[in-house]
């Protein structure tokens, strides 16, 4: 029987890399994305690897549509693993004193509200079956108050706390929840971050590490390792020094 794996944000970047990594003869991939042409390209690559693939075009800015789609997917067959990888990045322009409110609403929906609601809906279905795995893709930015990306960091922080709470709540029912908090990934958004180039990760490498951590049953994956250390540094620095350091990280 084929394992059924849902992956959002599968048309590009990390979501596409995760889809390609999971692709194989014993897998049915349910790929969601916003870019039809790119999604078809990823689907063809996965089919070449032996996977069965179904596609859905959906923008997660609409939580109601996403929840209806979850119901439809579950009606077609139980989802064994859900990788909620879709997300939006944003960096405040140098001439902006604060972030655009409409942009903040969109980031809040796509990065936090919709994936959290989807995870809750999936968890409810999985608890009835007594098994399942939900992987939420957050960001290392969730643990730092980035003044030039307040909406992004804030939305990912909300997702991180939700993932922790959901994991604790679902454990007695056989449903596993894992949070992934990656640093910059080699894509246009990631290359804007003021971080050493040696810390810039390739999507395929990140995908492989996520799948391996999932197989081990990890609760939280932070990568690369220096970003785990930075969480401690952020907490230990005096507030004034930390604030100056965070302001200095604004990308050019």
Buried (B, 14 or more C-beta within 10 A) or exposed (E): EBBBBBBBBBBBBBBBBBBBBBBEEEBBBBBBBBEEEBBBBBBEBBEEBEBBBBBBEBBBBBBEEBBEBBEEBBEEEBBBBBBBBBBBBBBBEEEEEEBBEEBBEBBBBBBBBBBBBBBBBBBBBBBEEEEBBBBBBBBBBBBBBBBBBBBBBBBBBBBBBBBBEBBEBBEEBEBBBBBBBBBBBBBEBBEBBEBEEEBBBEBBBBBBBBBEBBEEEBBBBBBBEBBBEBBEEBEEBEEEEBEEEBEEBBEE
